[in-house]
């Protein structure tokens, strides 16, 4: 029997917390639900879940601050939950290191689909790293070099001027997309489809913030913005 995926769910609303926990458990997840950020952090450190769902507005330690704490210690996937599709809430959560966000109220099936999509990107739930596998099968594996940047598509490692660069799995998948087609403009919609598994489309702010985070690590001028079309990696 396959091991259950462990979800840490931090939500202060009792009704939402209990209903969502039951819905996730019905879909086969093991859920630890916490009512505030501090207990959520303690649970994360004690249990090391496979994924964290964090409401933005929780007492003690808000969701954005909790996400930063988690990201300081781990690359575990994080999905932020917000009652508003407010730009500030969304951007703050993504800049803190979240991999995705879902706006409340949400449909349980949609939340489960988003969780599974994130887990596939991180190699859980039998998803594996499909982009790395595609690169290897196409004969483009190995170390790719772009100026002072080296991308090891087999070892999943990145170095800049010989020094290792720590990327989250989402940032790594984003860089893999760029490195497989240097000089080619990739639209935000295409990146959402390939990196975030949004075949139905999604919020392009997710792409923009992750590109900003990636630039901060590999060099601000390494990824070029092509206004009105998307982004490209300088060959």
Buried (B, 14 or more C-beta within 10 A) or exposed (E): EEEEBBBBBBBBBEEBBEEBBEBBBEBEBBBBBBBBBBBBBEBBEEEEBBBBBBBBBBEBBBBBBBBBBBBEEBBBBBBBBBBEEEEEBBBBBBBBBBBBBBBBEBEBEEBBBBBBBBBBBBBBBEBEBBBBEBBBEEEEBEEBEBEEBBBEBEEBBBBBEEEEBEBBBBBBBBBBBBBBEEEEBBBBBEBBBBBBBBEEEBBBBBBBBBBBBBBEBBBEEBBEEEEEEBBBBBE
